[in-house]
Amino acid sequence: MHTIRGWMVALLLVVLSVSLVAQRGGGGGRGADRPPVRTTYESGDYGFKFGVPAEMDLYTPDEPGRFSRVFAERRLAYMVSPTRPEESVGIKYTDGVTEADLTSYQTTIETNPPQAQLPGFQKIGVANIQIGKDGAKPAVNFVYELTTPKTNLAPSVDMTLRQVVFLHKGRGFTITCEATKKRFDKVNKDTFDKFLSKIEFRSQ
């Protein structure tokens, strides 16, 4: 129970990721704060490999760029469009998560999601899906909307988020895909779905 409570708190902190929209800036061109071009990410420790969407830059704990704060939350990868910074994919993990924890998580987001505390929250749906190459990995798919707060740097933005949660090698992973509400359907089809379907999971 301690693990699942901590996991739910960590998921609620996605608001931090969303609030970075106001700090990222539009960013055309490959500036000094952008990472080297990488087309793939692979980790033997975490046990998977994935391709980086062509329209996004990959940031990692070793190359955090301007997103160094993001990696204090056990994020292992963060991908973001340099021209549409509100469009991103982030991957976080929690150690020691079990099947029972995943079941409790799904029950919670179906009945009383902690994200309901966020401004403009509206649940779109919860579903069980298969992700990865050949649909190798069962996952819980949670889609919802929220509104980012207005700041001195940016207006409020209506966002749609897709959180995909799964277990692998004794850890719980959360992939959070973000886009504006206006563009979500297109980005979900063109980028998020393709990204999720091509992850390669490895047991060793």
C-alpha positions as CSV (number, residue, x, y, z in Angstrom):
1,M,0.0,0.0,0.0
2,H,2.9,2.4,0.7
3,T,4.2,1.8,-2.8
4,I,0.9,2.6,-4.5
5,R,0.3,5.7,-2.4
6,G,3.8,7.0,-3.4
7,W,3.1,6.1,-7.0
8,M,-0.2,8.0,-7.1
9,V,1.5,11.1,-5.6
10,A,4.2,10.9,-8.2
11,L,1.6,10.7,-11.0
12,L,-0.2,13.7,-9.6
13,L,3.0,15.7,-9.9
14,V,2.5,15.5,-13.7
15,V,1.3,19.1,-13.2
16,L,4.9,20.1,-12.8
17,S,5.7,18.7,-16.2
18,V,2.7,20.5,-17.7
19,S,3.6,23.8,-16.0
20,L,6.9,23.7,-17.8
21,V,5.0,24.7,-21.0
22,A,5.2,28.2,-19.7
23,Q,9.0,28.0,-19.3
24,R,10.1,26.1,-22.5
25,G,9.7,28.8,-25.1
26,G,9.0,28.1,-28.8
27,G,12.5,27.4,-29.9
28,G,13.1,27.1,-33.6
29,G,16.5,26.0,-34.7
30,R,19.1,23.8,-32.9
31,G,20.4,26.1,-30.2
32,A,23.0,25.5,-27.6
33,D,20.5,24.3,-25.0
34,R,19.2,21.5,-27.3
35,P,20.7,18.0,-27.0
36,P,22.6,16.2,-29.7
37,V,20.4,14.5,-32.2
38,R,19.5,11.0,-31.1
39,T,17.1,8.6,-32.9
40,T,17.0,5.8,-30.3
41,Y,17.1,5.3,-26.6
42,E,18.2,1.9,-25.1
43,S,18.7,0.8,-21.5
44,G,19.7,-2.7,-20.3
45,D,18.8,-1.7,-16.8
46,Y,15.3,-0.6,-17.5
47,G,14.9,-3.3,-20.2
48,F,13.6,-1.5,-23.2
49,K,14.5,0.3,-26.4
50,F,12.5,2.9,-28.3
51,G,12.8,5.2,-31.3
52,V,12.7,8.9,-30.7
53,P,9.9,10.6,-32.7
54,A,11.5,12.5,-35.5
55,E,9.7,15.7,-34.5
56,M,11.0,15.6,-31.0
57,D,14.3,16.1,-29.1
58,L,15.4,13.6,-26.5
59,Y,16.6,14.8,-23.1
60,T,18.0,12.4,-20.5
61,P,19.6,12.7,-17.0
62,D,23.0,12.7,-18.7
63,E,21.9,15.4,-21.2
64,P,19.1,17.3,-19.4
65,G,19.5,20.7,-21.2
66,R,17.1,23.2,-19.7
67,F,14.9,20.5,-18.1
68,S,17.3,19.5,-15.3
69,R,14.5,19.8,-12.7
70,V,12.4,17.2,-14.6
71,F,14.9,14.5,-13.8
72,A,14.7,14.9,-10.1
73,E,11.4,13.0,-10.3
74,R,12.8,9.7,-11.5
75,R,12.3,10.5,-15.1
76,L,14.5,8.5,-17.4
77,A,13.7,10.2,-20.7
78,Y,11.9,13.4,-21.8
79,M,11.0,14.1,-25.4
80,V,9.7,17.4,-26.6
81,S,9.0,19.2,-29.9
82,P,11.3,22.2,-30.3
83,T,8.7,24.0,-32.4
84,R,5.6,23.0,-30.4
85,P,6.9,22.7,-26.8
86,E,3.5,21.8,-25.4
87,E,3.8,18.4,-27.2
88,S,6.0,16.0,-25.3
89,V,6.5,12.4,-24.0
90,G,7.9,11.8,-20.6
91,I,8.9,8.4,-19.0
92,K,9.1,8.0,-15.2
93,Y,9.6,4.9,-13.1
94,T,9.0,3.7,-9.5
95,D,10.8,0.7,-8.0
96,G,9.1,-2.3,-6.4
97,V,5.7,-2.0,-8.1
98,T,3.6,-5.2,-8.2
99,E,0.5,-6.4,-10.2
100,A,-1.6,-5.7,-7.1
101,D,-0.3,-2.1,-7.2
102,L,-1.3,-1.7,-10.8
103,T,-4.7,-3.1,-10.1
104,S,-5.2,-0.6,-7.2
105,Y,-4.0,2.2,-9.5
106,Q,-6.5,1.3,-12.1
107,T,-9.3,1.2,-9.6
108,T,-8.3,4.6,-8.2
109,I,-8.2,6.4,-11.5
110,E,-11.6,4.8,-12.5
111,T,-13.3,5.9,-9.2
112,N,-11.4,8.8,-7.6
113,P,-8.4,10.0,-9.7
114,P,-6.0,12.3,-7.8
115,Q,-5.7,14.3,-11.0
116,A,-9.2,15.5,-10.3
117,Q,-7.5,18.1,-8.1
118,L,-6.0,19.8,-11.1
119,P,-7.6,22.9,-12.7
120,G,-10.0,22.1,-15.5
121,F,-9.7,18.3,-15.0
122,Q,-12.0,16.1,-17.1
123,K,-11.7,12.4,-17.4
124,I,-11.9,11.2,-21.0
125,G,-11.4,7.5,-20.4
126,V,-9.6,4.5,-18.8
127,A,-8.8,1.4,-20.8
128,N,-6.6,-1.7,-20.8
129,I,-4.3,-1.7,-23.9
130,Q,-1.3,-3.5,-25.3
131,I,1.8,-1.6,-26.2
132,G,5.2,-2.3,-27.6
133,K,6.4,-4.3,-30.6
134,D,3.8,-7.1,-31.4
135,G,1.7,-5.8,-28.5
136,A,4.0,-7.4,-26.0
137,K,3.1,-5.4,-22.9
138,P,-0.2,-4.9,-21.2
139,A,-0.8,-1.4,-19.9
140,V,-3.4,0.9,-18.3
141,N,-4.3,3.8,-20.6
142,F,-5.7,7.0,-18.9
143,V,-6.7,10.0,-20.9
144,Y,-7.8,13.3,-19.3
145,E,-7.9,17.0,-19.8
146,L,-6.7,19.9,-17.7
147,T,-6.0,23.6,-17.9
148,T,-2.5,25.0,-17.2
149,P,-2.4,28.1,-15.0
150,K,-1.8,31.5,-16.6
151,T,1.6,32.9,-15.8
152,N,3.6,36.1,-16.6
153,L,5.3,34.1,-19.4
154,A,2.3,32.3,-21.0
155,P,-1.5,32.2,-21.1
156,S,-3.5,29.3,-19.7
157,V,-3.6,26.3,-22.1
158,D,-6.2,23.6,-22.4
159,M,-4.2,20.3,-22.5
160,T,-5.0,16.7,-23.1
161,L,-2.8,14.1,-21.4
162,R,-2.4,10.4,-22.0
163,Q,-0.8,8.4,-19.2
164,V,0.2,4.8,-20.0
165,V,1.2,2.8,-17.0
166,F,2.8,-0.7,-17.1
167,L,5.1,-3.0,-15.2
168,H,8.5,-4.2,-16.3
169,K,11.4,-5.9,-14.5
170,G,10.0,-5.1,-11.1
171,R,9.3,-1.4,-11.7
172,G,6.2,0.6,-12.5
173,F,6.6,2.9,-15.5
174,T,4.4,5.8,-16.6
175,I,4.6,7.3,-20.1
176,T,2.9,10.7,-20.2
177,C,2.0,12.0,-23.6
178,E,1.0,15.7,-23.7
179,A,-0.5,18.0,-26.4
180,T,-2.9,20.9,-26.5
181,K,-6.6,19.8,-26.5
182,K,-6.9,21.3,-30.0
183,R,-4.1,19.2,-31.5
184,F,-4.2,16.1,-29.3
185,D,-6.2,13.8,-31.7
186,K,-3.7,14.5,-34.5
187,V,-0.6,14.2,-32.4
188,N,-1.9,11.1,-30.7
189,K,-2.4,9.3,-34.0
190,D,0.7,10.6,-35.8
191,T,3.2,10.4,-32.9
192,F,2.0,8.9,-29.6
193,D,0.4,5.8,-31.0
194,K,3.4,5.1,-33.2
195,F,5.8,5.6,-30.4
196,L,4.0,3.3,-28.0
197,S,3.6,0.5,-30.6
198,K,7.4,0.4,-31.4
199,I,8.9,0.0,-27.9
200,E,11.0,-3.1,-27.7
201,F,10.8,-4.8,-24.2
202,R,13.6,-7.1,-23.0
203,S,13.6,-9.4,-20.0
204,Q,17.4,-9.5,-19.7
